[in-house]
Amino acid sequence: MSVSISRLVPILCPLFVVLVRAAVCQGRPVSPSRGAYADSCLAPSEFQLGGAAIDADAEGVVERLGKALRVRRTSGEDDGGRYERLTYYYRPLELDVVRGMLSRIATHVPSTATPSGLHPGLERDSVRRILLSSGVTFKADADELLIEECSSGGVAGHLMVLTFDRKGRVLGISMSGDTE
């Protein structure tokens, strides 16, 4: 028994609309994650996790943290030419090292925090209170909150990203520098 596609279209189209509406009503995103920038910036001293700071000399940090669970080696190319990226995986942290400097720090572990106390597991309202104490505000309830570093020279280069789950809790924090 063969079924013509033209006979299936009137049945499948309404079914597709119902499924999309159901996904939206249940709070499932039907589009990719959206991010929002904070209305102001954070001090450079906030761009560290677990004692590891963006743009720090990687050798000292890696030595202090000890043996990594694993290390991944990749490479890339930018205006400075080809470079090697080493990603060190520790229980509380992931560190990217480029040209001997920390270019990215990330955590998903609640016990690892920024100097002001931002850490995975915080609810969005707690994040607002902590950031407000540093003069940082944000309006949107986006999946990702992006916060730039305040800089005296006008060129920041560092970015902190807080990723939230559907309930508004911080899933992870990552920071990236301008060494790549």
C-alpha positions as CSV (number, residue, x, y, z in Angstrom):
1,M,0.0,0.0,0.0
2,S,1.5,3.3,-1.0
3,V,0.6,6.6,0.5
4,S,1.1,9.8,-1.4
5,I,2.9,12.7,0.2
6,S,0.1,15.1,-0.9
7,R,-2.3,13.1,1.3
8,L,0.0,13.2,4.4
9,V,0.6,17.0,4.3
10,P,-2.9,18.0,5.6
11,I,-2.4,15.6,8.5
12,L,1.2,16.3,9.3
13,C,1.1,20.2,9.2
14,P,-1.5,20.6,12.0
15,L,0.3,18.0,14.0
16,F,3.6,19.9,13.7
17,V,1.9,23.1,14.8
18,V,0.4,21.3,17.9
19,L,3.8,19.9,18.8
20,V,5.5,23.3,18.5
21,R,2.8,25.0,20.7
22,A,3.1,22.2,23.3
23,A,6.9,22.7,23.5
24,V,6.5,26.4,23.9
25,C,3.8,26.0,26.6
26,Q,6.0,23.6,28.5
27,G,8.8,26.1,28.6
28,R,11.1,24.3,26.2
29,P,13.1,26.6,24.0
30,V,12.3,26.3,20.3
31,S,15.3,28.5,19.4
32,P,18.9,28.6,20.4
33,S,20.0,30.0,23.7
34,R,19.8,33.8,24.0
35,G,22.3,35.9,25.8
36,A,22.1,39.4,27.2
37,Y,24.8,41.8,28.2
38,A,24.9,43.4,31.6
39,D,24.2,47.1,31.7
40,S,27.6,47.8,33.2
41,C,31.0,46.2,33.7
42,L,33.0,44.3,36.4
43,A,36.3,45.2,37.9
44,P,39.3,43.2,36.6
45,S,39.8,41.7,40.0
46,E,36.5,39.7,39.5
47,F,37.9,37.8,36.6
48,Q,39.2,34.8,38.6
49,L,37.8,31.5,39.8
50,G,39.4,29.2,42.4
51,G,42.4,31.5,42.6
52,A,43.1,31.3,38.9
53,A,42.9,34.7,37.1
54,I,42.5,35.4,33.4
55,D,45.8,36.3,31.7
56,A,47.8,34.9,34.6
57,D,51.0,33.1,34.0
58,A,49.7,29.5,33.4
59,E,52.8,27.7,34.7
60,G,52.3,29.0,38.2
61,V,48.6,28.2,38.3
62,V,49.0,24.7,36.8
63,E,51.8,24.0,39.3
64,R,49.6,25.2,42.2
65,L,46.6,23.1,41.1
66,G,48.7,19.9,40.7
67,K,48.1,17.1,38.3
68,A,45.2,17.6,36.0
69,L,42.6,14.8,35.4
70,R,43.3,15.2,31.7
71,V,44.9,17.6,29.2
72,R,43.6,18.2,25.7
73,R,45.8,19.8,23.0
74,T,44.4,21.8,20.1
75,S,45.7,24.6,17.9
76,G,44.5,27.7,16.1
77,E,45.6,30.7,14.2
78,D,45.1,34.4,14.7
79,D,46.9,37.7,13.9
80,G,49.9,36.5,15.9
81,G,50.2,33.4,13.9
82,R,49.6,29.7,14.9
83,Y,49.2,28.9,18.5
84,E,48.7,25.8,20.7
85,R,45.8,25.6,23.2
86,L,46.2,23.3,26.2
87,T,43.0,22.6,28.1
88,Y,43.6,21.4,31.7
89,Y,40.6,19.6,33.3
90,Y,40.5,19.6,37.1
91,R,37.5,18.6,39.2
92,P,36.5,22.2,40.0
93,L,38.0,24.0,36.9
94,E,38.8,23.9,33.3
95,L,41.7,26.1,32.1
96,D,42.7,27.0,28.6
97,V,46.3,28.0,28.1
98,V,47.4,29.9,25.1
99,R,51.0,31.3,24.6
100,G,51.7,30.6,28.3
101,M,48.7,32.6,29.7
102,L,45.3,31.6,30.9
103,S,42.9,32.5,28.2
104,R,39.7,30.8,29.6
105,I,38.6,29.6,33.0
106,A,35.3,27.8,33.6
107,T,33.5,25.9,36.4
108,H,30.3,24.0,37.0
109,V,31.2,23.3,40.7
110,P,29.2,25.3,43.3
111,S,32.2,25.4,45.7
112,T,34.2,27.4,43.2
113,A,33.4,31.2,43.2
114,T,34.5,34.5,42.0
115,P,35.9,37.0,44.6
116,S,32.4,38.5,45.0
117,G,30.8,35.2,45.5
118,L,29.3,34.3,42.1
119,H,29.1,30.5,41.8
120,P,27.1,27.8,40.1
121,G,23.9,27.0,41.9
122,L,23.0,30.6,42.7
123,E,19.5,31.7,41.8
124,R,19.1,34.7,39.4
125,D,17.9,37.0,42.2
126,S,21.0,36.2,44.3
127,V,23.2,36.9,41.2
128,R,21.4,40.3,40.8
129,R,22.1,41.2,44.5
130,I,25.8,40.2,44.2
131,L,26.3,42.1,41.0
132,L,24.4,45.2,42.2
133,S,26.9,45.4,45.1
134,S,29.5,45.9,42.4
135,G,27.3,48.4,40.5
136,V,26.3,45.9,37.8
137,T,22.7,45.5,36.7
138,F,20.9,43.5,34.1
139,K,17.4,43.5,32.8
140,A,16.8,40.4,30.7
141,D,16.2,37.0,32.1
142,A,18.3,35.4,29.3
143,D,19.9,31.9,29.2
144,E,23.3,33.6,29.4
145,L,24.4,36.8,31.1
146,L,27.5,38.4,29.5
147,I,29.5,40.8,31.6
148,E,32.5,42.7,30.3
149,E,35.5,43.8,32.2
150,C,35.8,47.5,33.1
151,S,39.0,48.9,31.7
152,S,40.8,52.2,32.2
153,G,42.1,52.2,28.6
154,G,38.7,51.7,26.9
155,V,39.6,48.2,25.6
156,A,38.2,45.5,27.9
157,G,39.0,42.2,26.2
158,H,37.7,40.0,29.1
159,L,34.3,38.6,29.3
160,M,32.4,36.6,32.0
161,V,29.5,34.4,31.0
162,L,27.0,33.1,33.5
163,T,24.8,30.3,32.0
164,F,21.4,29.7,33.7
165,D,19.1,26.7,33.6
166,R,15.4,26.9,33.0
167,K,14.7,27.5,36.7
168,G,17.0,30.5,36.8
169,R,20.0,28.9,38.6
170,V,23.6,29.4,37.5
171,L,24.8,26.2,35.7
172,G,28.3,27.4,35.0
173,I,30.6,30.4,34.9
174,S,33.2,30.9,32.2
175,M,35.7,33.7,31.7
176,S,37.7,34.4,28.6
177,G,40.6,36.7,27.9
178,D,42.1,38.3,24.9
179,T,45.2,36.2,24.6
180,E,43.8,34.2,21.6
